[in-house]
Amino acid sequence: MKTDHKEYTITAYTEDYLGLIGRINAIFSRRRISMVTFNVGPSEIEKVKKFVIVIRETEDSVQKISRQMEKQVDVLEVHYHRNPYLTAVEYAS
């Protein structure tokens, strides 16, 4: 069975609590998934942080990770999408 790893961006909006980065990192570590990029910063809403994580995985794995992240107490919502633009740039070069 061939697995189709593609690049996905996961965006999570969280409350600003100490230790949340470590808990989110642990979700990826337990599944042995490495992150291509991991950025955290303020969002458009006061006291809410925005995580932007890029990984190369199957869609099934990304769905599971997103659901696990949503179960964290301080996480407000999680979205993911495939990176079609980046894929087009890879093929163009």
N, C-alpha and C positions, 0 to 999 in steps of 0.2 A: 504494500500500500504506500503510495507516494504522498508525502505531506507537502502542501503548497504554502511555503512561508512567504508572506508578503509584509510590506511595511505598513504599520498602523499607528495612528496617533490617538492616545488616550488623554482626555481632558477631564480633570476632576476639580470640583469646587468644594472647598473644605472650610470648616471653622479654623481659627488660628489657635491651635493648641500645641504645646510642647510635646515632642515625641512622635508626632504624626508621621513625619518623614521616615522615621525608623520603622514604624508599623507598615507603611506602604512598601518600603524597600523589602521588608521581610516577606511580603506576599510574592514578590518576584523571586527572591532568593530561594524560598521553599520550592518553587516550581523550576528553578534553575534557568530562569529567563533573564538574559542580559538586556539592558536598556541601551538603545542607540543614543538617545538624549534624555535628559531629566532636568526640567526647568521648573522652578517654583517662584512665584511672585505674587504681588497683590492683584486682585481682580478689580472689576469695575465697581464692586460693592464693598463698602467699608467693613473691615474685620473679616473678610472672606479671602482665602488664598486660592490661587489657581495653579494647579499642577498640569504640566504638559509633558507627557512621556511618549517617546517614540520607540517602538519595538518591532522586530521582525519575527512574526509568528503566524500560526494558522488562525483563521477567524474563530474557530471553536475555542482555542486557548484564550484569545482576546476577550471573548464573551465571558468566559469563566473568571478571568482576572477582574473584569469590570464588575461582575456581580460580587466578587469577594471584596473589592474596594468599597462598594456601596454599603456593605454590611458594617464597615467601620463606623463607630459612633459619631465621629466628628466630620464624616464625609456627607456633604449635602446632595450632590449628584455627580454621575460619571457618564461620559459619552465617549464613543470611539468611532473612528472612520478610517477607511483605507486611504492611503496617500496616492491618488491617481496622478496628480501633477508631478510628484517626484518620480514616479514610474515612467512617465512620458519623457522627462528630462534625461533619465538614465538611458533610454533607448535612442534618444536623439543624439547623444554624444558619442 
